[in-house]
Amino acid sequence: MHIPNPDQARVERPKILEYLLNREHPDGQSKARFFEQCGFRRSQWRRLAEALRNQARRSEVTAVRESPHGTRYVVEGPIDTPTGNRPEVQTVWIIEQDQSEPGSRLVTAYPLSSSDR
């Protein structure tokens, strides 16, 4: 199973710039280091957004969780990177209960270690 409407998955600019590629963010700094080592840069944030969308299109959902905010879909699989490596990443997508537009929105992404698989 894939996330619903994978071609309409949304990765918002602030999620990339203020969180995933922000070395100053208390929760995002380790993620920023990881994604920067993979060749992603703030100046080309759309490359990371597209890599995460592609991962959601190609990889299977590994868990579905209901929350008060909506349905969360956990996806695990490789992402394409500027360095050519294909690290395993877990992404979490949500379809919010009161959402009017189709497709899911990226909640978070982080590297999977070999012990996570």
C-alpha positions as CSV (number, residue, x, y, z in Angstrom):
1,M,0.0,0.0,0.0
2,H,1.2,3.5,-0.8
3,I,0.0,6.8,0.7
4,P,-3.3,8.0,-0.7
5,N,-2.9,10.2,-3.8
6,P,0.9,10.0,-3.8
7,D,1.2,12.4,-6.8
8,Q,-0.5,15.1,-4.7
9,A,1.8,14.7,-1.6
10,R,2.9,18.1,-0.3
11,V,6.2,19.1,1.2
12,E,6.1,22.6,2.4
13,R,9.0,25.0,2.1
14,P,9.1,25.8,5.9
15,K,9.3,22.1,6.8
16,I,12.5,21.9,4.7
17,L,14.1,25.2,5.5
18,E,13.0,25.7,9.1
19,Y,13.3,22.1,10.2
20,L,14.9,19.5,8.1
21,L,17.8,21.7,6.8
22,N,18.1,23.9,9.9
23,R,21.2,23.3,12.0
24,E,19.8,25.7,14.6
25,H,16.5,23.8,15.2
26,P,16.7,21.8,18.5
27,D,14.9,18.8,17.0
28,G,16.0,19.2,13.4
29,Q,19.8,19.8,13.7
30,S,20.8,16.1,13.5
31,K,18.5,15.7,10.5
32,A,20.0,18.8,8.9
33,R,23.5,17.3,9.3
34,F,22.4,14.0,7.8
35,F,20.6,15.6,4.8
36,E,23.6,18.0,4.2
37,Q,26.0,15.0,4.1
38,C,23.7,13.6,1.4
39,G,24.3,16.7,-0.6
40,F,21.1,18.6,0.0
41,R,21.4,22.4,0.5
42,R,19.1,25.1,1.8
43,S,19.6,27.1,-1.5
44,Q,18.2,24.1,-3.4
45,W,15.5,23.0,-0.9
46,R,13.2,21.8,-3.6
47,R,15.6,18.9,-4.4
48,L,15.0,17.5,-0.9
49,A,11.3,18.1,-1.2
50,E,11.2,16.2,-4.5
51,A,13.3,13.3,-3.1
52,L,10.9,12.9,-0.2
53,R,7.9,13.0,-2.5
54,N,9.5,10.4,-4.8
55,Q,10.2,8.2,-1.8
56,A,6.5,8.4,-0.8
57,R,5.4,7.5,-4.4
58,R,7.7,4.5,-4.7
59,S,7.9,3.0,-1.2
60,E,5.3,1.1,0.8
61,V,3.5,2.3,3.9
62,T,4.8,0.4,6.9
63,A,2.3,1.7,9.5
64,V,-0.9,3.7,9.6
65,R,-1.8,5.6,12.8
66,E,-5.0,7.4,13.7
67,S,-4.5,10.6,15.7
68,P,-6.9,13.4,16.8
69,H,-5.4,15.4,13.9
70,G,-5.9,12.9,11.2
71,T,-4.4,9.7,9.7
72,R,-0.6,9.4,9.7
73,Y,1.2,7.2,7.2
74,V,4.7,6.0,7.9
75,V,6.8,5.2,4.8
76,E,10.3,3.6,4.8
77,G,12.6,3.4,1.8
78,P,15.5,4.9,0.0
79,I,15.8,8.5,-1.2
80,D,17.8,9.7,-4.2
81,T,20.4,12.2,-3.2
82,P,22.7,14.6,-4.9
83,T,25.7,12.5,-3.9
84,G,24.3,9.4,-5.5
85,N,23.9,7.5,-2.3
86,R,20.4,6.1,-1.5
87,P,20.1,6.1,2.3
88,E,17.0,4.6,3.9
89,V,14.7,7.2,5.4
90,Q,11.5,7.1,7.3
91,T,8.9,9.7,6.4
92,V,5.6,10.5,8.1
93,W,2.7,11.9,6.1
94,I,-0.7,13.1,7.4
95,I,-4.1,13.5,5.9
96,E,-5.8,15.9,8.3
97,Q,-9.4,15.4,9.4
98,D,-10.5,18.8,8.3
99,Q,-8.3,19.0,5.2
100,S,-9.9,20.4,2.0
101,E,-7.2,19.7,-0.5
102,P,-6.3,16.2,-1.7
103,G,-3.1,14.4,-0.8
104,S,-1.0,14.1,2.3
105,R,1.4,16.5,3.9
106,L,4.9,15.7,5.1
107,V,5.2,15.7,8.9
108,T,8.8,14.6,9.4
109,A,11.7,12.7,7.9
110,Y,14.7,11.1,9.4
111,P,17.4,8.5,8.6
112,L,16.9,4.9,9.4
113,S,19.8,3.1,11.0
114,S,20.3,-0.6,10.1
115,S,18.9,-1.5,13.6
116,D,15.6,0.3,12.7
117,R,15.0,-2.0,9.7
